[in-house]
Structure formats: C-alpha cells, structure tokens
Amino acid sequence: MVYWWIAAAVVTAFGMGALVGAPWLPTFRRETETALDLLDLGPGQTVIDLGSGTGTFLLVAARRGIYGVGYEVNPFLYLWSLARTWPQRRYIRLYWRNYWRVELPPADGVYAFLIKRFMGKLDAKLGRELPPGTPVATYTFQIPGRRPENQRGGVFLYRY
C-alpha cells in the first residue's frame, strides 16, 4: 500500500508541471548557452527561470556571474535543484512556487521553456509585470502574436 502512495505522489508532482506550464524536460546545455547569449546578460545582472526544473539554466548563468531566480512547482525537482545549485547558492535563489501566482521580481531577463498552450498566458503575464525593454528567451515554442527579435535554433528572443 505504501508503494501506491509513493507512486501517486510522484505522478501527481510530475503531472503538476504539465498543468501549470510544461512537464519536466531538460534543456540541454547548448540551448541554455544559446538562450543566455541571446539574453545578452553580464556579470551582476539577474535572470528569472520560469519552471526551473533541475536548475541547469540557473547553474550555467551562475557560472557567468549572472544571478538567477528560479520558480519550480514540482517538489521533487525543486529539492533536486536545491542540491545541485548549492555550490552556487550565492548566485541562485530557488522558490517552490507556481510562477503564475507570484509577481515577478525585478530582473534583467527572463527564460521560459513552456508548452505551446501556455505561451499566450505567459505573454499577458510578462506584458503586465516586466518593464519595457526586458529581454525574454523562450525555448521551442514562440509567443503568439509577437515577432521574435532574434532566433537561434529553437531559442527565440523577445523584447517587452
């Protein structure tokens, strides 16, 4: 019986991501580097990662001296990312929260890897909460109704 409860907890936690943005899929290092290059952030600046998963994007940003703020709804991925990012904790803040329900903190750029059906909702949120000129990089899916300023492979850059 305990195994069923454990299995249900894992399925629920990983399924939550699909309900609020995307199921967990890793962003490969090459795409992470591309997104950071397009965002054109430097040491001392801050980037927000919406759906930070295992913290890979934030770790690569931290190695460049960029501060990162990550939001993750899956408790297992959140704990995993806390452990992975611990050595870079000076640069990285992680929150176990649904990013749709928080007001985004001030940042110099935003990164998101969401599924297509949430991109319109993302556009509305970013339009309300970001100051004009903030760069936003998305992976795989474009923001409907917006023309990317730049694109490399599957990474799209927008300016809000």
Contacts in CASP RR format, 6 or more apart in sequence:
PFRMAT RR
TARGET T0000
AUTHOR 0000-0000-0000
METHOD contacts of the structure
MODEL  1
MVYWWIAAAVVTAFGMGALVGAPWLPTFRRETETALDLLDLGPGQTVIDL
GSGTGTFLLVAARRGIYGVGYEVNPFLYLWSLARTWPQRRYIRLYWRNYW
RVELPPADGVYAFLIKRFMGKLDAKLGRELPPGTPVATYTFQIPGRRPEN
QRGGVFLYRY
10 76 0 8 1.000
13 74 0 8 1.000
13 75 0 8 1.000
13 76 0 8 1.000
13 77 0 8 1.000
14 23 0 8 1.000
14 24 0 8 1.000
14 74 0 8 1.000
14 76 0 8 1.000
15 23 0 8 1.000
15 74 0 8 1.000
16 73 0 8 1.000
16 74 0 8 1.000
17 23 0 8 1.000
17 24 0 8 1.000
17 73 0 8 1.000
17 74 0 8 1.000
18 115 0 8 1.000
20 73 0 8 1.000
20 98 0 8 1.000
20 99 0 8 1.000
20 100 0 8 1.000
20 118 0 8 1.000
21 51 0 8 1.000
21 114 0 8 1.000
21 115 0 8 1.000
21 118 0 8 1.000
22 51 0 8 1.000
22 113 0 8 1.000
22 114 0 8 1.000
22 115 0 8 1.000
22 118 0 8 1.000
23 115 0 8 1.000
24 53 0 8 1.000
24 54 0 8 1.000
24 74 0 8 1.000
24 77 0 8 1.000
25 113 0 8 1.000
26 54 0 8 1.000
26 56 0 8 1.000
27 35 0 8 1.000
27 56 0 8 1.000
27 57 0 8 1.000
27 113 0 8 1.000
27 139 0 8 1.000
29 56 0 8 1.000
29 60 0 8 1.000
31 139 0 8 1.000
31 154 0 8 1.000
31 155 0 8 1.000
32 56 0 8 1.000
32 57 0 8 1.000
32 60 0 8 1.000
33 60 0 8 1.000
34 152 0 8 1.000
34 153 0 8 1.000
34 154 0 8 1.000
34 155 0 8 1.000
35 57 0 8 1.000
35 111 0 8 1.000
35 137 0 8 1.000
35 139 0 8 1.000
35 155 0 8 1.000
36 47 0 8 1.000
36 57 0 8 1.000
36 60 0 8 1.000
36 61 0 8 1.000
36 64 0 8 1.000
36 66 0 8 1.000
36 137 0 8 1.000
37 152 0 8 1.000
38 135 0 8 1.000
38 137 0 8 1.000
38 150 0 8 1.000
38 152 0 8 1.000
38 155 0 8 1.000
38 157 0 8 1.000
39 47 0 8 1.000
39 108 0 8 1.000
39 109 0 8 1.000
39 111 0 8 1.000
39 135 0 8 1.000
39 137 0 8 1.000
39 157 0 8 1.000
40 135 0 8 1.000
41 47 0 8 1.000
41 61 0 8 1.000
41 64 0 8 1.000
41 66 0 8 1.000
41 108 0 8 1.000
41 109 0 8 1.000
41 135 0 8 1.000
42 64 0 8 1.000
42 65 0 8 1.000
42 66 0 8 1.000
43 64 0 8 1.000
43 65 0 8 1.000
43 66 0 8 1.000
44 65 0 8 1.000
44 66 0 8 1.000
44 67 0 8 1.000
45 66 0 8 1.000
45 67 0 8 1.000
45 108 0 8 1.000
45 109 0 8 1.000
46 66 0 8 1.000
46 67 0 8 1.000
46 68 0 8 1.000
46 69 0 8 1.000
46 105 0 8 1.000
46 106 0 8 1.000
46 107 0 8 1.000
46 108 0 8 1.000
46 109 0 8 1.000
47 58 0 8 1.000
47 61 0 8 1.000
47 66 0 8 1.000
47 67 0 8 1.000
47 68 0 8 1.000
47 69 0 8 1.000
47 107 0 8 1.000
47 108 0 8 1.000
47 109 0 8 1.000
47 110 0 8 1.000
47 111 0 8 1.000
48 68 0 8 1.000
48 69 0 8 1.000
48 70 0 8 1.000
48 71 0 8 1.000
48 104 0 8 1.000
48 105 0 8 1.000
48 107 0 8 1.000
48 109 0 8 1.000
48 110 0 8 1.000
48 111 0 8 1.000
49 55 0 8 1.000
49 57 0 8 1.000
49 58 0 8 1.000
49 61 0 8 1.000
49 68 0 8 1.000
49 69 0 8 1.000
49 70 0 8 1.000
49 71 0 8 1.000
49 111 0 8 1.000
49 112 0 8 1.000
50 70 0 8 1.000
50 71 0 8 1.000
50 99 0 8 1.000
50 110 0 8 1.000
50 111 0 8 1.000
50 112 0 8 1.000
50 114 0 8 1.000
50 122 0 8 1.000
51 70 0 8 1.000
51 71 0 8 1.000
51 72 0 8 1.000
51 73 0 8 1.000
51 99 0 8 1.000
51 112 0 8 1.000
51 113 0 8 1.000
51 114 0 8 1.000
52 58 0 8 1.000
52 70 0 8 1.000
52 71 0 8 1.000
52 72 0 8 1.000
52 77 0 8 1.000
52 81 0 8 1.000
52 94 0 8 1.000
53 72 0 8 1.000
53 74 0 8 1.000
53 77 0 8 1.000
53 78 0 8 1.000
53 80 0 8 1.000
53 81 0 8 1.000
54 77 0 8 1.000
54 80 0 8 1.000
54 81 0 8 1.000
54 84 0 8 1.000
55 70 0 8 1.000
55 81 0 8 1.000
55 84 0 8 1.000
55 85 0 8 1.000
55 92 0 8 1.000
55 94 0 8 1.000
56 84 0 8 1.000
57 111 0 8 1.000
58 68 0 8 1.000
58 70 0 8 1.000
58 81 0 8 1.000
58 85 0 8 1.000
58 88 0 8 1.000
58 91 0 8 1.000
58 92 0 8 1.000
58 94 0 8 1.000
59 84 0 8 1.000
59 85 0 8 1.000
59 88 0 8 1.000
59 92 0 8 1.000
61 67 0 8 1.000
61 68 0 8 1.000
61 91 0 8 1.000
62 68 0 8 1.000
62 85 0 8 1.000
62 88 0 8 1.000
62 91 0 8 1.000
62 92 0 8 1.000
63 88 0 8 1.000
65 91 0 8 1.000
66 91 0 8 1.000
67 91 0 8 1.000
67 92 0 8 1.000
67 93 0 8 1.000
68 91 0 8 1.000
68 92 0 8 1.000
68 93 0 8 1.000
69 92 0 8 1.000
69 93 0 8 1.000
69 94 0 8 1.000
69 95 0 8 1.000
69 105 0 8 1.000
69 107 0 8 1.000
70 92 0 8 1.000
70 93 0 8 1.000
70 94 0 8 1.000
70 95 0 8 1.000
71 94 0 8 1.000
71 95 0 8 1.000
71 97 0 8 1.000
71 98 0 8 1.000
71 99 0 8 1.000
71 102 0 8 1.000
72 78 0 8 1.000
72 81 0 8 1.000
72 94 0 8 1.000
72 95 0 8 1.000
72 96 0 8 1.000
72 97 0 8 1.000
73 96 0 8 1.000
73 97 0 8 1.000
73 98 0 8 1.000
73 99 0 8 1.000
75 96 0 8 1.000
78 94 0 8 1.000
78 96 0 8 1.000
81 94 0 8 1.000
82 94 0 8 1.000
85 92 0 8 1.000
85 94 0 8 1.000
95 102 0 8 1.000
100 121 0 8 1.000
100 125 0 8 1.000
103 129 0 8 1.000
104 110 0 8 1.000
104 125 0 8 1.000
104 126 0 8 1.000
104 129 0 8 1.000
104 130 0 8 1.000
106 131 0 8 1.000
107 134 0 8 1.000
108 134 0 8 1.000
108 135 0 8 1.000
109 134 0 8 1.000
109 135 0 8 1.000
109 136 0 8 1.000
109 137 0 8 1.000
110 126 0 8 1.000
110 130 0 8 1.000
110 134 0 8 1.000
110 135 0 8 1.000
110 136 0 8 1.000
110 137 0 8 1.000
111 136 0 8 1.000
111 137 0 8 1.000
111 138 0 8 1.000
111 139 0 8 1.000
112 122 0 8 1.000
112 136 0 8 1.000
112 137 0 8 1.000
112 138 0 8 1.000
112 139 0 8 1.000
113 138 0 8 1.000
113 139 0 8 1.000
113 140 0 8 1.000
114 122 0 8 1.000
114 138 0 8 1.000
114 141 0 8 1.000
115 141 0 8 1.000
116 141 0 8 1.000
119 138 0 8 1.000
119 141 0 8 1.000
119 142 0 8 1.000
119 143 0 8 1.000
119 144 0 8 1.000
120 143 0 8 1.000
120 144 0 8 1.000
122 138 0 8 1.000
122 143 0 8 1.000
123 143 0 8 1.000
123 144 0 8 1.000
123 145 0 8 1.000
123 146 0 8 1.000
126 134 0 8 1.000
126 136 0 8 1.000
126 160 0 8 1.000
127 160 0 8 1.000
130 136 0 8 1.000
130 160 0 8 1.000
131 160 0 8 1.000
132 160 0 8 1.000
133 159 0 8 1.000
133 160 0 8 1.000
134 159 0 8 1.000
134 160 0 8 1.000
135 149 0 8 1.000
135 157 0 8 1.000
135 158 0 8 1.000
135 159 0 8 1.000
135 160 0 8 1.000
136 143 0 8 1.000
136 157 0 8 1.000
136 158 0 8 1.000
136 159 0 8 1.000
136 160 0 8 1.000
137 155 0 8 1.000
137 156 0 8 1.000
137 157 0 8 1.000
137 158 0 8 1.000
138 155 0 8 1.000
138 156 0 8 1.000
138 158 0 8 1.000
139 154 0 8 1.000
139 155 0 8 1.000
139 156 0 8 1.000
140 154 0 8 1.000
142 148 0 8 1.000
142 156 0 8 1.000
143 156 0 8 1.000
143 158 0 8 1.000
146 158 0 8 1.000
148 156 0 8 1.000
148 157 0 8 1.000
148 158 0 8 1.000
149 157 0 8 1.000
149 158 0 8 1.000
149 159 0 8 1.000
150 156 0 8 1.000
150 157 0 8 1.000
151 157 0 8 1.000
END
